[in-house]
């Protein structure tokens, strides 16, 4: 099962179009897409890093 990185709910439970638009432009993921655990997020001027205690770190690619 996969989860929404913005709200943490199961990806197939509801429409996540609003979540997806925020994740792509405004916000980093707050929840792990694999287990729905809340992640530790660090935002810097050049990007962000989000870390799940079970699944490791995800980072943005600087533009």
ZIQUICOR-V439875 format. One record per residue. PHI is phi as a letter, one per 20 degrees, with the letter a starting at -180 (NA if undefined). NEAR is the number of other C-alpha atoms within 8 Angstrom. D_LAST is the distance of its C-alpha to the last C-alpha in Angstrom with 2 decimals. Layout:
PHI,NEAR,D_LAST
PHI,NEAR,D_LAST
//
This chain:
NA,5,30.69
d,8,27.07
c,14,25.99
f,15,23.58
f,13,20.75
e,12,21.11
d,8,24.92
n,14,26.21
e,8,28.79
g,10,29.56
f,10,27.28
e,5,30.38
f,6,32.15
b,6,30.79
f,6,28.33
d,8,24.85
f,6,23.23
f,7,22.61
f,11,21.20
f,9,18.82
f,9,17.54
f,10,17.00
f,12,15.26
f,8,12.70
c,6,11.89
d,7,13.76
d,7,14.85
f,11,14.39
f,11,17.38
d,13,20.57
c,14,22.88
f,16,22.95
f,10,23.00
e,8,25.77
c,7,28.17
m,12,27.21
f,8,27.43
f,9,25.68
d,12,22.79
e,8,22.03
d,11,18.60
c,7,16.92
d,7,14.19
c,6,12.68
f,4,10.82
d,6,7.74
r,10,8.27
b,11,11.63
c,12,14.38
c,14,17.30
c,11,20.52
e,12,23.57
f,6,26.84
d,4,27.85
d,8,24.83
n,7,22.53
d,8,18.92
c,7,15.87
c,8,12.37
e,7,8.96
d,5,6.31
g,5,3.79
f,3,0.00
//
